[in-house]
Amino acid sequence: MDFTFQVLQNTRSILKKIIENNTLEDLNKVPEGFNNNIIWNIGHVVVSEQLLAYKLSGLKVSLSEEMVNKYRKDSKPNQVVYQDEVDEIKMLLLSTLEKTKTDYDDGIFKNYNTYTVSTTGNTLNNIDEALQFIVIHEGLHYGYVLALLRAIKN
């Protein structure tokens, strides 16, 4: 799983740079033809990893219930995200992943409640499959963030 965590680390570092290199206004902008924004996609990546890895393993997530509800699947941005929340998401990008890797290496993911993902129809049966799907999921949202960047910069 070292390679999987390396890919996730690299993707999240890129997303962190996107936060750092864009204005709060740009992070919150929902361009015409889109139904969400850059900061929602990045928050969604953080929340989804926690739910797919920890919640489905019967473990406690490292996020507030408010954050989970705001960025979970089927949510959408319905209010402006202010700088303090952007800073929290930026910090959580790397800290949650580091904790997941440590917990994985320590073998805490013993149980897993199978879950069929809506995007691909695949069923996740264990933490290894969940982590492999998380890589794909985060790649999809990185691509969406790139499309949003193009839309707001033109």
DSSP file (Angstrom, degrees, kcal/mol; ACC not computed):
  #  RESIDUE AA STRUCTURE BP1 BP2  ACC     N-H-->O    O-->H-N    N-H-->O    O-->H-N    TCO  KAPPA ALPHA  PHI   PSI    X-CA   Y-CA   Z-CA
    1    1 A M     >        0   0    0      0, 0.0     4,-2.5     0, 0.0     5,-0.2   0.000 360.0 360.0 360.0  -4.0    0.0    0.0    0.0
    2    2 A D  H  >  +     0   0    0      1,-0.2     4,-2.0     2,-0.2     5,-0.1   0.909 360.0  49.3 -57.2 -41.8    3.0    2.3    0.1
    3    3 A F  H  > S+     0   0    0      2,-0.2     4,-2.6     1,-0.2    -1,-0.2   0.911 108.8  52.9 -64.6 -41.7    2.4    3.3   -3.5
    4    4 A T  H  > S+     0   0    0      1,-0.2     4,-2.3     2,-0.2    -2,-0.2   0.934 111.6  45.4 -58.7 -47.5   -1.3    4.0   -2.9
    5    5 A F  H  X S+     0   0    0     -4,-2.5     4,-2.5     1,-0.2    -1,-0.2   0.840 110.4  55.0 -66.6 -32.1   -0.4    6.3    0.0
    6    6 A Q  H  X S+     0   0    0     -4,-2.0     4,-2.4    -5,-0.2    -2,-0.2   0.922 108.9  47.3 -65.7 -43.6    2.3    8.0   -2.1
    7    7 A V  H  X S+     0   0    0     -4,-2.6     4,-2.7     2,-0.2     5,-0.2   0.928 113.2  48.6 -62.7 -44.9   -0.3    8.8   -4.8
    8    8 A L  H  X S+     0   0    0     -4,-2.3     4,-2.6     1,-0.2     5,-0.2   0.913 110.9  50.9 -61.7 -42.4   -2.7   10.1   -2.3
    9    9 A Q  H  X S+     0   0    0     -4,-2.5     4,-2.1     2,-0.2    -1,-0.2   0.919 112.2  46.7 -60.1 -45.1    0.0   12.2   -0.7
   10   10 A N  H  X S+     0   0    0     -4,-2.4     4,-1.9     2,-0.2    -2,-0.2   0.919 112.9  48.5 -65.9 -43.5    0.9   13.7   -4.1
   11   11 A T  H  X S+     0   0    0     -4,-2.7     4,-2.2     1,-0.2    -2,-0.2   0.924 113.1  47.5 -62.2 -45.0   -2.7   14.4   -5.1
   12   12 A R  H  X S+     0   0    0     -4,-2.6     4,-2.3     1,-0.2    -1,-0.2   0.842 108.2  55.2 -68.6 -32.5   -3.4   16.1   -1.8
   13   13 A S  H  X S+     0   0    0     -4,-2.1     4,-1.9    -5,-0.2    -1,-0.2   0.894 108.6  49.2 -64.9 -38.3   -0.2   18.2   -2.0
   14   14 A I  H  X S+     0   0    0     -4,-1.9     4,-2.0     2,-0.2    -2,-0.2   0.925 110.7  49.5 -64.7 -44.7   -1.4   19.4   -5.3
   15   15 A L  H  X S+     0   0    0     -4,-2.2     4,-2.0     1,-0.2    -2,-0.2   0.884 108.5  54.0 -62.6 -37.9   -4.9   20.2   -3.9
   16   16 A K  H  X S+     0   0    0     -4,-2.3     4,-2.2     1,-0.2    -1,-0.2   0.910 108.0  49.7 -61.5 -42.5   -3.2   22.1   -1.0
   17   17 A K  H  X S+     0   0    0     -4,-1.9     4,-2.1     1,-0.2    -1,-0.2   0.866 106.6  55.7 -64.9 -35.8   -1.2   24.2   -3.5
   18   18 A I  H  < S+     0   0    0     -4,-2.0     4,-0.3     2,-0.2    -1,-0.2   0.915 108.4  48.0 -63.1 -41.6   -4.5   25.0   -5.4
   19   19 A I  H >< S+     0   0    0     -4,-2.0     3,-1.1     1,-0.2    -2,-0.2   0.943 114.0  47.1 -60.5 -46.8   -5.9   26.3   -2.1
   20   20 A E  H 3< S+     0   0    0     -4,-2.2    -2,-0.2     1,-0.2    -1,-0.2   0.787 112.7  49.1 -67.2 -28.6   -2.8   28.4   -1.5
   21   21 A N  T 3< S+     0   0    0     -4,-2.1     2,-0.3    -5,-0.1    -1,-0.2   0.282 103.7  67.7 -99.1  10.9   -2.7   29.8   -5.1
   22   22 A N  S <  S-     0   0    0     -3,-1.1     2,-0.0    -4,-0.3     0, 0.0  -0.953  80.8-110.4-132.3 152.0   -6.3   30.9   -5.4
   23   23 A T     >  -     0   0    0     -2,-0.3     4,-2.5     1,-0.1     5,-0.2  -0.303  29.8-113.2 -74.5 160.5   -8.4   33.6   -3.7
   24   24 A L  H  > S+     0   0    0      1,-0.2     4,-1.5     2,-0.2    57,-0.2   0.879 120.0  54.8 -58.4 -38.9  -11.2   32.8   -1.3
   25   25 A E  H  > S+     0   0    0      1,-0.2     4,-1.0     2,-0.2     3,-0.2   0.927 108.9  46.3 -61.9 -45.6  -13.6   34.2   -4.0
   26   26 A D  H  4 S+     0   0    0      1,-0.2    12,-0.5     2,-0.2     3,-0.4   0.887 109.2  54.6 -65.4 -38.5  -12.3   31.8   -6.6
   27   27 A L  H  < S+     0   0    0     -4,-2.5    12,-2.2     1,-0.2    13,-0.4   0.822 115.1  40.8 -63.3 -30.2  -12.4   28.8   -4.2
   28   28 A N  H  < S+     0   0    0     -4,-1.5    -1,-0.2    -3,-0.2    -2,-0.2   0.562  88.8 114.7 -93.1 -12.0  -16.1   29.6   -3.5
   29   29 A K     <  -     0   0    0     -4,-1.0     9,-0.5    -3,-0.4   123,-0.1  -0.401  48.9-160.3 -70.6 132.7  -17.1   30.4   -7.1
   30   30 A V        -     0   0    0     -2,-0.2     7,-0.1     7,-0.1     3,-0.1  -0.911  20.6-146.1-108.9 100.8  -19.6   28.1   -8.8
   31   31 A P    >   -     0   0    0      0, 0.0     3,-2.1     0, 0.0     5,-0.1  -0.215  31.8 -82.1 -66.6 157.5  -19.2   28.8  -12.5
   32   32 A E  T 3  S+     0   0    0      1,-0.3     3,-0.1   119,-0.1     0, 0.0  -0.346 120.1  27.6 -57.1 135.1  -22.2   28.6  -14.9
   33   33 A G  T 3  S+     0   0    0      1,-0.3     2,-0.3    -3,-0.1    -1,-0.3   0.344 105.7  94.7  91.7  -5.7  -22.8   24.9  -15.8
   34   34 A F    <   -     0   0    0     -3,-2.1    -1,-0.3     1,-0.1    -4,-0.1  -0.796  58.2-156.9-114.3 158.2  -21.3   23.6  -12.6
   35   35 A N  S    S+     0   0    0     -2,-0.3     2,-0.3    -3,-0.1    -1,-0.1   0.311  75.5  26.3-118.1   8.0  -23.1   22.6   -9.3
   36   36 A N  S    S-     0   0    0     -5,-0.1     2,-0.2    40,-0.1    40,-0.0  -0.886  70.9-123.7-152.0-173.8  -20.2   23.0   -6.9
   37   37 A N     >  -     0   0    0     -2,-0.3     4,-2.0    -7,-0.1     5,-0.2  -0.709  34.2 -91.2-132.7-180.0  -16.9   24.8   -6.4
   38   38 A I  H  > S+     0   0    0     -9,-0.5     4,-2.0   -12,-0.5     5,-0.2   0.927 120.7  47.5 -62.4 -48.3  -13.2   24.1   -5.8
   39   39 A I  H  > S+     0   0    0    -12,-2.2     4,-2.6     1,-0.2    -1,-0.2   0.852 109.5  54.0 -68.7 -32.4  -13.4   24.2   -2.0
   40   40 A W  H  > S+     0   0    0    -13,-0.4     4,-2.7     2,-0.2    -1,-0.2   0.942 108.8  49.6 -63.5 -45.0  -16.4   21.9   -1.9
   41   41 A N  H  X S+     0   0    0     -4,-2.0     4,-1.7     2,-0.2    -2,-0.2   0.890 113.2  46.0 -60.2 -40.1  -14.5   19.3   -4.0
   42   42 A I  H  X S+     0   0    0     -4,-2.0     4,-1.6     2,-0.2    -1,-0.2   0.912 114.0  47.5 -72.3 -41.7  -11.4   19.5   -1.8
   43   43 A G  H  X S+     0   0    0     -4,-2.6     4,-2.4     1,-0.2    -2,-0.2   0.885 109.8  55.0 -62.2 -37.7  -13.5   19.2    1.4
   44   44 A H  H  X S+     0   0    0     -4,-2.7     4,-2.9     1,-0.2     5,-0.2   0.870 103.6  54.5 -63.8 -38.3  -15.4   16.3   -0.1
   45   45 A V  H  X S+     0   0    0     -4,-1.7     4,-1.9     2,-0.2    -1,-0.2   0.927 110.6  46.2 -60.1 -45.9  -12.1   14.5   -0.8
   46   46 A V  H  X S+     0   0    0     -4,-1.6     4,-1.6     2,-0.2    -2,-0.2   0.939 116.3  44.0 -63.3 -48.4  -11.2   14.8    2.9
   47   47 A V  H  X S+     0   0    0     -4,-2.4     4,-2.4     1,-0.2     5,-0.2   0.919 111.6  52.8 -65.1 -44.8  -14.6   13.7    4.2
   48   48 A S  H  X S+     0   0    0     -4,-2.9     4,-3.1     1,-0.2     5,-0.3   0.896 106.7  52.3 -61.7 -41.5  -15.0   10.8    1.7
   49   49 A E  H  X S+     0   0    0     -4,-1.9     4,-2.3    -5,-0.2     5,-0.4   0.917 110.7  48.6 -60.3 -42.7  -11.7    9.3    2.7
   50   50 A Q  H  X>S+     0   0    0     -4,-1.6     4,-1.9     2,-0.2     5,-1.6   0.905 114.9  44.1 -64.8 -42.0  -12.7    9.3    6.3
   51   51 A L  H  <>S+     0   0    0     -4,-2.4     5,-1.9     3,-0.2    -2,-0.2   0.924 116.5  45.5 -69.7 -43.8  -16.0    7.8    5.7
   52   52 A L  H  <5S+     0   0    0     -4,-3.1    -2,-0.2    -5,-0.2    -1,-0.2   0.860 125.5  30.7 -69.4 -35.5  -14.7    5.1    3.3
   53   53 A A  H  <5S+     0   0    0     -4,-2.3     4,-0.2    -5,-0.3    -3,-0.2   0.936 133.6  20.9 -87.9 -53.4  -11.8    4.1    5.5
   54   54 A Y  T ><>S+     0   0    0     -4,-1.9     5,-2.9    -5,-0.4     3,-1.0   0.957 122.4  45.9 -87.4 -55.0  -12.9    4.7    9.1
   55   55 A K  G > <S+     0   0    0     -5,-1.6     3,-1.7     1,-0.3    -3,-0.2   0.921 114.8  48.6 -59.7 -44.3  -16.7    4.8    9.2
   56   56 A L  G 3 <S+     0   0    0     -5,-1.9    57,-3.6     1,-0.3    -1,-0.3   0.659 109.2  54.9 -71.5 -12.9  -17.0    1.6    7.1
   57   57 A S  G < 5S-     0   0    0     -3,-1.0    54,-0.4    55,-0.2    -1,-0.3   0.373 121.2-110.2 -93.4   2.7  -14.4    0.0    9.3
   58   58 A G  T < 5S+     0   0    0     -3,-1.7     2,-0.2    -4,-0.3    -3,-0.2   0.726  78.5 126.9  77.1  21.5  -16.6    0.8   12.3
   59   59 A L      < -     0   0    0     -5,-2.9    -1,-0.3    -6,-0.1     2,-0.3  -0.705  66.5 -94.7-111.5 162.0  -14.1    3.4   13.6
   60   60 A K        -     0   0    0     -2,-0.2     2,-0.1    -3,-0.1    -1,-0.0  -0.555  37.0-129.5 -77.0 134.5  -14.5    7.0   14.6
   61   61 A V        -     0   0    0     -2,-0.3    -1,-0.1     2,-0.1   -14,-0.0  -0.446  11.9-128.2 -78.3 158.7  -13.7    9.6   11.9
   62   62 A S  S    S+     0   0    0     -2,-0.1     2,-0.3     2,-0.1    -1,-0.1   0.137  80.5  84.4 -93.2  19.3  -11.4   12.5   12.7
   63   63 A L  S    S-     0   0    0    -16,-0.1    -2,-0.1     1,-0.0     2,-0.1  -0.832  83.1-100.5-123.7 157.2  -13.8   15.2   11.5
   64   64 A S     >  -     0   0    0     -2,-0.3     4,-2.4     1,-0.1     5,-0.2  -0.385  31.0-119.7 -70.4 154.0  -16.7   17.1   13.1
   65   65 A E  H  > S+     0   0    0      1,-0.2     4,-2.6     2,-0.2     5,-0.2   0.866 115.3  57.7 -60.7 -36.1  -20.2   15.9   12.2
   66   66 A E  H  > S+     0   0    0      2,-0.2     4,-1.9     1,-0.2    -1,-0.2   0.921 107.6  45.6 -60.9 -45.1  -20.8   19.4   10.8
   67   67 A M  H  > S+     0   0    0      2,-0.2     4,-1.8     1,-0.2    -2,-0.2   0.926 111.8  51.9 -65.9 -43.3  -17.9   19.0    8.3
   68   68 A V  H  X S+     0   0    0     -4,-2.4     4,-1.3     1,-0.2     3,-0.3   0.939 112.5  45.4 -57.4 -48.1  -19.0   15.5    7.4
   69   69 A N  H  < S+     0   0    0     -4,-2.6    -1,-0.2     1,-0.2    -2,-0.2   0.838 111.7  52.6 -66.1 -32.8  -22.6   16.7    6.6
   70   70 A K  H  < S+     0   0    0     -4,-1.9    -1,-0.2    -5,-0.2    -2,-0.2   0.807 123.5  24.8 -73.3 -29.7  -21.4   19.7    4.7
   71   71 A Y  H  < S+     0   0    0     -4,-1.8   -23,-0.2    -3,-0.3    -2,-0.2   0.343  92.2 116.7-121.1   5.3  -19.1   17.8    2.3
   72   72 A R  S >< S-     0   0    0     -4,-1.3     3,-1.9    -5,-0.2   -28,-0.1  -0.156  79.6 -64.8 -71.3 169.9  -20.4   14.2    2.2
   73   73 A K  T 3  S+     0   0    0      1,-0.3    -1,-0.2   -29,-0.1     3,-0.1  -0.224 123.7  21.5 -51.9 141.1  -21.8   12.6   -0.9
   74   74 A D  T 3  S+     0   0    0      1,-0.3    -1,-0.3    -3,-0.1     2,-0.2   0.497  98.5 115.8  72.0   7.4  -25.0   14.2   -2.3
   75   75 A S    <   -     0   0    0     -3,-1.9    -1,-0.3    -4,-0.1    -5,-0.1  -0.540  44.9-166.9 -92.1 170.1  -24.2   17.5   -0.5
   76   76 A K        -     0   0    0     -2,-0.2     2,-0.4    -3,-0.1   -40,-0.1  -0.982  35.0 -84.8-151.3 158.3  -23.5   20.7   -2.3
   77   77 A P        +     0   0    0      0, 0.0     3,-0.1     0, 0.0    -6,-0.0  -0.497  48.4 162.0 -68.1 122.6  -22.2   24.1   -1.4
   78   78 A N        +     0   0    0     -2,-0.4     2,-0.3     1,-0.2   -42,-0.0   0.282  61.7  30.9-124.9   8.9  -25.0   26.2   -0.1
   79   79 A Q  S    S-     0   0    0    -51,-0.0    -1,-0.2     0, 0.0     2,-0.1  -0.980  91.6 -84.8-157.4 160.8  -23.1   28.9    1.7
   80   80 A V        -     0   0    0     -2,-0.3     2,-0.6    -3,-0.1   -55,-0.1  -0.440  37.1-135.6 -68.0 138.7  -19.8   30.8    1.4
   81   81 A V        -     0   0    0    -57,-0.2     2,-0.1    -2,-0.1   -53,-0.1  -0.877  23.5-144.7 -96.1 123.5  -16.8   29.0    3.0
   82   82 A Y    >>  -     0   0    0     -2,-0.6     4,-2.0     1,-0.1     3,-0.8  -0.367  26.6 -96.7 -89.0 169.0  -14.7   31.5    5.0
   83   83 A Q  H 3> S+     0   0    0      1,-0.3     4,-2.8     2,-0.2     5,-0.2   0.817 119.2  57.8 -57.6 -37.2  -11.0   31.6    5.4
   84   84 A D  H 3> S+     0   0    0      1,-0.2     4,-1.7     2,-0.2    -1,-0.3   0.889 109.8  44.7 -64.0 -36.7  -10.9   29.8    8.8
   85   85 A E  H <> S+     0   0    0     -3,-0.8     4,-2.6     2,-0.2    -1,-0.2   0.876 111.6  52.8 -73.0 -37.3  -12.7   26.8    7.2
   86   86 A V  H  X S+     0   0    0     -4,-2.0     4,-2.6     1,-0.2    -2,-0.2   0.927 109.5  49.9 -60.0 -44.4  -10.5   26.9    4.2
   87   87 A D  H  X S+     0   0    0     -4,-2.8     4,-2.1     1,-0.2    -1,-0.2   0.882 110.2  50.5 -62.7 -38.1   -7.4   26.8    6.5
   88   88 A E  H  X S+     0   0    0     -4,-1.7     4,-2.7     2,-0.2    -2,-0.2   0.930 111.0  47.7 -65.5 -45.3   -8.9   23.9    8.4
   89   89 A I  H  X S+     0   0    0     -4,-2.6     4,-1.8     1,-0.2    -2,-0.2   0.917 110.6  52.7 -61.0 -43.2   -9.5   21.9    5.1
   90   90 A K  H  X S+     0   0    0     -4,-2.6     4,-0.7     1,-0.2    -1,-0.2   0.911 112.4  44.6 -59.5 -43.3   -6.0   22.7    4.0
   91   91 A M  H >X S+     0   0    0     -4,-2.1     4,-2.1     1,-0.2     3,-0.6   0.903 111.7  53.0 -66.9 -41.7   -4.6   21.4    7.2
   92   92 A L  H 3X S+     0   0    0     -4,-2.7     4,-1.9     1,-0.2     5,-0.5   0.767  92.5  74.9 -67.8 -26.3   -6.8   18.3    7.2
   93   93 A L  H 3X S+     0   0    0     -4,-1.8     4,-0.6     1,-0.2    -1,-0.2   0.924 113.6  20.6 -51.2 -48.4   -5.7   17.3    3.6
   94   94 A L  H <X S+     0   0    0     -4,-0.7     4,-2.4    -3,-0.6    -2,-0.2   0.842 121.5  56.7 -93.6 -36.7   -2.4   16.1    4.9
   95   95 A S  H  X S+     0   0    0     -4,-2.1     4,-2.1     1,-0.2    -3,-0.2   0.899 108.1  47.5 -67.0 -39.4   -3.0   15.4    8.6
   96   96 A T  H  X S+     0   0    0     -4,-1.9     4,-2.4     2,-0.2    -1,-0.2   0.905 112.9  49.3 -67.5 -38.9   -5.9   13.0    8.0
   97   97 A L  H  X S+     0   0    0     -4,-0.6     4,-2.5    -5,-0.5    -2,-0.2   0.905 109.4  51.7 -66.4 -40.5   -4.0   11.1    5.4
   98   98 A E  H  X S+     0   0    0     -4,-2.4     4,-2.4     1,-0.2    -1,-0.2   0.916 111.4  48.0 -60.6 -42.6   -0.9   10.8    7.7
   99   99 A K  H  X S+     0   0    0     -4,-2.1     4,-3.0     2,-0.2     5,-0.2   0.907 109.9  52.2 -65.0 -41.8   -3.2    9.4   10.4
  100  100 A T  H  X S+     0   0    0     -4,-2.4     4,-2.7     2,-0.2    -2,-0.2   0.922 110.4  48.1 -60.7 -43.7   -4.8    7.0    8.0
  101  101 A K  H  X S+     0   0    0     -4,-2.5     4,-2.9     2,-0.2    -2,-0.2   0.930 113.3  47.4 -63.1 -45.1   -1.4    5.7    6.9
  102  102 A T  H  X S+     0   0    0     -4,-2.4     4,-2.0     1,-0.2    -2,-0.2   0.933 114.2  46.9 -60.3 -46.5   -0.2    5.3   10.6
  103  103 A D  H  <>S+     0   0    0     -4,-3.0     5,-2.3     2,-0.2     6,-0.4   0.879 112.6  50.0 -64.8 -37.5   -3.4    3.5   11.5
  104  104 A Y  H ><5S+     0   0    0     -4,-2.7     3,-1.5    -5,-0.2    -2,-0.2   0.948 111.4  47.9 -63.5 -48.5   -3.2    1.3    8.5
  105  105 A D  H 3<5S+     0   0    0     -4,-2.9    -2,-0.2     1,-0.3    -1,-0.2   0.833 110.2  53.3 -61.9 -31.9    0.4    0.4    9.3
  106  106 A D  T 3<5S-     0   0    0     -4,-2.0    -1,-0.3    -5,-0.2    -2,-0.2   0.491 112.9-122.3 -82.7  -3.2   -0.6   -0.3   12.9
  107  107 A G  T < 5 +     0   0    0     -3,-1.5    -3,-0.2    -4,-0.3    -2,-0.1   0.777  64.9 140.1  73.9  28.2   -3.3   -2.7   11.7
  108  108 A I      < +     0   0    0     -5,-2.3     2,-1.8     1,-0.2     3,-0.3   0.712  49.8  84.7 -78.6 -17.1   -6.3   -1.0   13.2
  109  109 A F        +     0   0    0     -6,-0.4    18,-0.2     1,-0.2    -1,-0.2  -0.576  50.0 140.1 -84.6  80.1   -8.6   -1.6   10.2
  110  110 A K        +     0   0    0     -2,-1.8     2,-0.3   -53,-0.2    -1,-0.2   0.831  58.9  40.5 -93.1 -36.8   -9.7   -5.1   11.1
  111  111 A N        -     0   0    0    -54,-0.4     2,-0.3    -3,-0.3    15,-0.0  -0.753  61.8-171.7-112.0 158.3  -13.3   -5.1   10.1
  112  112 A Y        -     0   0    0     -2,-0.3     2,-0.7    13,-0.1   -55,-0.2  -0.932  19.2-142.3-153.4 128.6  -15.0   -3.6    7.1
  113  113 A N        -     0   0    0    -57,-3.6    11,-0.1    -2,-0.3    13,-0.1  -0.815  38.5-115.6 -88.4 115.4  -18.7   -3.2    6.2
  114  114 A T        -     0   0    0     -2,-0.7     2,-0.3    11,-0.2    11,-0.2  -0.140  37.8-174.7 -55.2 146.3  -19.0   -3.9    2.5
  115  115 A Y  E     -A  124   0A   0      9,-1.7     9,-3.6   -63,-0.0     2,-0.6  -0.986  21.2-142.8-148.7 129.8  -20.2   -0.9    0.5
  116  116 A T  E     -A  123   0A   0     -2,-0.3     7,-0.3     7,-0.3     2,-0.2  -0.860  24.8-135.5 -96.5 121.5  -21.0   -0.5   -3.2
  117  117 A V     >  -     0   0    0      5,-2.7     4,-1.9    -2,-0.6     3,-0.1  -0.539   1.7-143.6 -80.0 139.8  -19.8    2.8   -4.6
  118  118 A S  T  4 S+     0   0    0     -2,-0.2    -1,-0.1     1,-0.2    -2,-0.0   0.796  92.5  60.9 -73.7 -28.4  -22.3    4.7   -6.8
  119  119 A T  T  4 S+     0   0    0      1,-0.2    -1,-0.2     3,-0.1    -2,-0.0   0.891 126.6   8.0 -70.2 -38.8  -19.7    6.1   -9.2
  120  120 A T  T  4 S-     0   0    0      2,-0.2    -2,-0.2    -3,-0.1    -1,-0.2   0.575  91.2-123.7-118.3 -14.7  -18.3    2.8  -10.5
  121  121 A G     <  +     0   0    0     -4,-1.9     2,-0.2     1,-0.3    -3,-0.1   0.494  62.0 142.6  81.5   2.5  -20.6    0.2   -9.0
  122  122 A N        -     0   0    0     -5,-0.1    -5,-2.7    -6,-0.1     2,-0.5  -0.483  48.4-131.1 -76.2 147.3  -17.7   -1.6   -7.4
  123  123 A T  E     -A  116   0A   0     -7,-0.3     2,-0.5    -2,-0.2    -7,-0.3  -0.882  12.4-144.8-101.0 126.6  -18.2   -3.2   -4.0
  124  124 A L  E     +A  115   0A   0     -9,-3.6    -9,-1.7    -2,-0.5     3,-0.1  -0.801  22.8 172.3 -90.4 125.3  -15.5   -2.4   -1.4
  125  125 A N        +     0   0    0     -2,-0.5     2,-0.3   -11,-0.2   -11,-0.2   0.571  60.5   7.7-110.2 -14.7  -14.9   -5.4    0.9
  126  126 A N  S  > S-     0   0    0    -13,-0.1     4,-2.2     1,-0.1    -1,-0.2  -0.952  83.3 -88.6-159.7 172.9  -11.9   -4.4    2.9
  127  127 A I  H  > S+     0   0    0     -2,-0.3     4,-2.7   -18,-0.2     5,-0.2   0.848 120.4  57.0 -62.6 -35.4   -9.6   -1.5    3.7
  128  128 A D  H  > S+     0   0    0      1,-0.2     4,-2.0     2,-0.2    -1,-0.2   0.931 109.9  44.3 -63.1 -44.0   -7.2   -2.3    0.8
  129  129 A E  H  > S+     0   0    0      2,-0.2     4,-2.3     1,-0.2    -1,-0.2   0.888 112.5  53.4 -65.8 -38.1  -10.0   -2.1   -1.7
  130  130 A A  H  X S+     0   0    0     -4,-2.2     4,-2.6     1,-0.2    -2,-0.2   0.932 109.1  48.1 -61.6 -45.2  -11.3    1.1   -0.1
  131  131 A L  H  X S+     0   0    0     -4,-2.7     4,-1.7     1,-0.2    -1,-0.2   0.881 110.2  51.8 -65.2 -37.4   -7.9    2.8   -0.3
  132  132 A Q  H  X S+     0   0    0     -4,-2.0     4,-1.3    -5,-0.2    -1,-0.2   0.906 112.3  46.2 -65.0 -39.8   -7.6    1.8   -4.0
  133  133 A F  H  X S+     0   0    0     -4,-2.3     4,-3.0     1,-0.2    -2,-0.2   0.891 105.7  59.8 -68.4 -37.9  -11.0    3.3   -4.7
  134  134 A I  H  X S+     0   0    0     -4,-2.6     4,-2.8     1,-0.2     5,-0.2   0.882 101.8  54.8 -57.4 -38.6  -10.1    6.4   -2.7
  135  135 A V  H  X S+     0   0    0     -4,-1.7     4,-1.9     2,-0.2    -1,-0.2   0.940 111.6  43.5 -58.7 -47.5   -7.2    7.0   -5.1
  136  136 A I  H  X S+     0   0    0     -4,-1.3     4,-2.2     2,-0.2    -2,-0.2   0.931 113.8  51.0 -63.8 -45.9   -9.6    6.9   -8.1
  137  137 A H  H  X S+     0   0    0     -4,-3.0     4,-2.0     1,-0.2    -2,-0.2   0.913 111.0  47.2 -59.5 -46.0  -12.1    9.1   -6.3
  138  138 A E  H  X S+     0   0    0     -4,-2.8     4,-2.1     1,-0.2    -1,-0.2   0.851 110.0  54.1 -67.9 -33.1   -9.6   11.7   -5.4
  139  139 A G  H  X S+     0   0    0     -4,-1.9     4,-2.2    -5,-0.2    -1,-0.2   0.890 106.8  51.9 -64.7 -39.8   -8.3   11.7   -9.0
  140  140 A L  H  X S+     0   0    0     -4,-2.2     4,-1.9     1,-0.2    -2,-0.2   0.925 112.3  45.1 -61.6 -44.4  -11.8   12.3  -10.3
  141  141 A H  H  X S+     0   0    0     -4,-2.0     4,-2.4     2,-0.2    -2,-0.2   0.829 108.6  56.2 -73.0 -30.5  -12.2   15.3   -8.0
  142  142 A Y  H  X S+     0   0    0     -4,-2.1     4,-2.2     2,-0.2    -1,-0.2   0.929 108.6  48.6 -62.0 -44.1   -8.8   16.6   -8.9
  143  143 A G  H  X S+     0   0    0     -4,-2.2     4,-2.0     1,-0.2    -2,-0.2   0.890 110.3  50.8 -61.9 -39.7   -9.9   16.6  -12.5
  144  144 A Y  H  X S+     0   0    0     -4,-1.9     4,-2.5     2,-0.2    -1,-0.2   0.895 108.1  52.6 -65.1 -40.0  -13.1   18.4  -11.6
  145  145 A V  H  X S+     0   0    0     -4,-2.4     4,-2.6     2,-0.2    -2,-0.2   0.904 107.7  51.9 -61.6 -41.4  -11.1   21.0   -9.7
  146  146 A L  H  X S+     0   0    0     -4,-2.2     4,-2.2     2,-0.2    -2,-0.2   0.903 109.6  49.3 -62.3 -40.4   -9.0   21.5  -12.8
  147  147 A A  H  X S+     0   0    0     -4,-2.0     4,-2.1     2,-0.2    -2,-0.2   0.905 110.9  50.0 -64.4 -41.5  -12.1   22.0  -14.9
  148  148 A L  H  X S+     0   0    0     -4,-2.5     4,-2.4     2,-0.2     5,-0.2   0.913 108.4  52.9 -62.7 -42.6  -13.4   24.5  -12.3
  149  149 A L  H  X S+     0   0    0     -4,-2.6     4,-1.7     1,-0.2    -2,-0.2   0.925 110.0  48.1 -59.3 -44.8  -10.1   26.4  -12.4
  150  150 A R  H  X S+     0   0    0     -4,-2.2     4,-0.8     1,-0.2    -1,-0.2   0.902 112.0  50.3 -61.9 -40.5  -10.4   26.7  -16.2
  151  151 A A  H  < S+     0   0    0     -4,-2.1     3,-0.3     1,-0.2    -2,-0.2   0.875 114.1  42.4 -68.2 -37.8  -14.0   27.9  -16.0
  152  152 A I  H  < S+     0   0    0     -4,-2.4    -1,-0.2     1,-0.2    -2,-0.2   0.732 112.0  54.0 -83.7 -20.1  -13.3   30.6  -13.4
  153  153 A K  H  <        0   0    0     -4,-1.7    -1,-0.2    -5,-0.2    -2,-0.2   0.571 360.0 360.0 -88.9  -8.9  -10.1   31.8  -15.0
  154  154 A N     <        0   0    0     -4,-0.8    -1,-0.2    -3,-0.3    -2,-0.2   0.435 360.0 360.0-100.0 360.0  -11.7   32.4  -18.5
